[in-house]
Amino acid sequence: MDTKDFYIKLSSRIKFLRENAHLTQEQLAEKADLSLDFLGKLEINYRKPSLRTIVKLANALKIEPFEILKF
């Protein structure tokens, strides 16, 4: 898998996990202490998350960070 494919799958996974948790983008952004704009851009693969952001998202979703990378 190349880098481009990795980030495409990661953005889809973040959106899937958010929807699976029955959260809106606004709710997840607030729980993860991220801007709504940034989260939206993550989900469409316009921005790339740092490790810190992945941990924030995992904590907000009440999952382990490695689960975000399971695709």
C-alpha positions as CSV (number, residue, x, y, z in Angstrom):
1,M,0.0,0.0,0.0
2,D,1.4,3.4,-0.9
3,T,1.1,6.6,1.1
4,K,-1.8,7.9,-0.9
5,D,-3.9,4.7,-0.5
6,F,-3.0,4.7,3.3
7,Y,-4.4,8.2,3.8
8,I,-7.5,7.5,1.7
9,K,-8.3,4.4,3.8
10,L,-7.5,6.3,7.0
11,S,-9.9,9.1,6.2
12,S,-12.7,6.6,5.4
13,R,-12.0,4.7,8.6
14,I,-12.3,7.9,10.7
15,K,-15.6,8.7,9.1
16,F,-16.8,5.1,9.5
17,L,-15.9,5.0,13.2
18,R,-17.6,8.4,13.8
19,E,-20.8,7.2,12.1
20,N,-20.6,3.9,13.9
21,A,-20.5,5.8,17.2
22,H,-23.6,7.7,16.1
23,L,-21.8,11.1,16.4
24,T,-22.0,14.1,14.1
25,Q,-18.8,15.7,12.9
26,E,-19.5,18.6,15.3
27,Q,-19.9,16.2,18.3
28,L,-16.7,14.3,17.5
29,A,-14.8,17.5,16.9
30,E,-15.9,18.8,20.3
31,K,-15.1,15.6,22.1
32,A,-11.6,15.4,20.4
33,D,-10.9,19.1,20.9
34,L,-10.5,19.6,17.1
35,S,-12.1,22.2,14.9
36,L,-15.1,21.1,12.9
37,D,-13.4,22.3,9.7
38,F,-10.3,20.2,10.5
39,L,-12.3,17.1,11.2
40,G,-14.3,17.6,8.0
41,K,-11.1,17.9,6.0
42,L,-9.7,14.7,7.7
43,E,-12.7,12.8,6.6
44,I,-12.3,13.8,2.9
45,N,-8.5,13.2,2.9
46,Y,-7.8,16.9,2.5
47,R,-5.7,17.0,5.7
48,K,-3.5,14.4,7.3
49,P,-3.8,13.6,11.0
50,S,-0.8,13.6,13.3
51,L,-0.3,10.9,15.9
52,R,-1.6,13.3,18.5
53,T,-4.7,13.8,16.5
54,I,-5.2,10.0,16.1
55,V,-4.9,9.6,19.9
56,K,-7.4,12.5,20.5
57,L,-9.9,10.9,18.1
58,A,-9.5,7.5,19.7
59,N,-10.1,8.9,23.1
60,A,-13.1,10.7,21.9
61,L,-14.5,7.5,20.3
62,K,-13.5,5.5,23.4
63,I,-11.4,3.1,21.4
64,E,-7.6,2.3,21.3
65,P,-5.6,4.3,18.8
66,F,-4.6,1.2,16.9
67,E,-8.2,0.5,16.1
68,I,-8.3,3.6,13.9
69,L,-5.5,2.0,11.8
70,K,-7.3,-1.3,11.3
71,F,-8.2,-1.4,7.7
